[in-house]
Amino acid sequence: MALDVSSIQSSPQVSREGSRYAQAAAAEAAAAQQAAAAPMDLQQAVRDLQQVSAAFNTRLSFSLNEKLGQVVVKVIDNDTDTIVREIPPSELQHVYERIREVIGLLFDKSA
């Protein structure tokens, strides 16, 4: 019994396909390592956001909700000086605060 192997593709093509995935994985790992190694310049990021917001005639205000330990961003219209949007919304912040209070009542921290 003879086996015709002429129709079977050679293994180098399979290894080329595998090497594409390996190269992509290596590039992704290198990018992740570089991002982790280089700390993000927070002040530069804020300046960039302010430049973008100035193009839309708005300004950004960053604050910290101390009860939640969460950053709050307010988008303010430059002309009317009113808050256009708050992220997260103040209603949601109040809900989070109430949930934490209820959890504190249910699970006493001293126990």
N, C-alpha and C positions, 0 to 999 in steps of 0.2 A: 504494500500500500504506500503510495507516494503522497506527500503533502506539498501542495503548491504554496510557497510563501512569498511569491512575487507580488501578490496583491496586498500584502500586509505592509503598512507604512513603517518606516524605520523609526527607531527610538529617539534620534536627535530632535525630531519635531516635537515629541512629547516633552523632552527636556527643555526645549525653547519655550513651550507654553508654561512649564513649571517655573522657568527662570523669569518670565514676565511677572508672574505672581510674586516671586521672591523679590524681584527688584521693586515692585510696587510696595510690598510689605516693608522692605528695608528703607525706602524713601519715606514712608509714613512714620516709621519708627524714628528716623533721624529728625523729621520735622517735630514730632512730639517731644523728643529729647531736647531739641533746640528751644522749643517754647518753654519747657520746664526749666532749662538752664538760664534763660534770659528773663529776669523778673519784669513784670509789666509795669511800665511807668504810669502810675495813676494820674499824676498831674498832667502828663501829655494827653492821656485819654480824655480827661475833663476838658482840656483846651480844645481838642478836636471836636468834642460834642458841642461845646459852646460856639465854635465856628459854624457848625452845621445848623444849630438852632438860630443863629443870627441871620442865616439865609432865609429863614421862614418868619422873620420878624418876631421871634420869641426868645426867651432866655430860660435857662435851666437853673433850678435851685435844688441843691442836694442837702438833705438833713438826715438825722438819725433818730428813729423812734426808739427811745431808750427802754421803754417797757418791753418792746419786742426784740430789740437788738437788730433792727432791720433798717436798711437805707430807704428813704422816701425821696422820690424825684418829683418836683413840681415843674410843669411847663407853664410859663407865665407870658402873657401877651405884653409886648413892649409898649404898645399904644395905650391900652386901657389899664395896664397893670393888674389884670385879673388872672386868676388861675384857670388855665384852659383845661389842664388835665393833671391828675395826681396819681402816681404809680407807687405802690398799690393805693387804690381809692381809700379815702378816709373811713368810709363805712366798713370796708373790709378790715381795716386796721382795728376798728372798734370791735368787730366780731372776733378777731384773733385775740384781743385783750380779754374779752369776756370768756372765751374758751379756756384761756390760760387760768383765769380766776376760778372757773368751775372745776377744772382739773386739779387746781390747788386745794379746793374744798373737798373733792372726792378722795384724793390721795394725799394725806397729810405727810409733809416732807420730814417731820420729826420722827415718824414711826419707822 
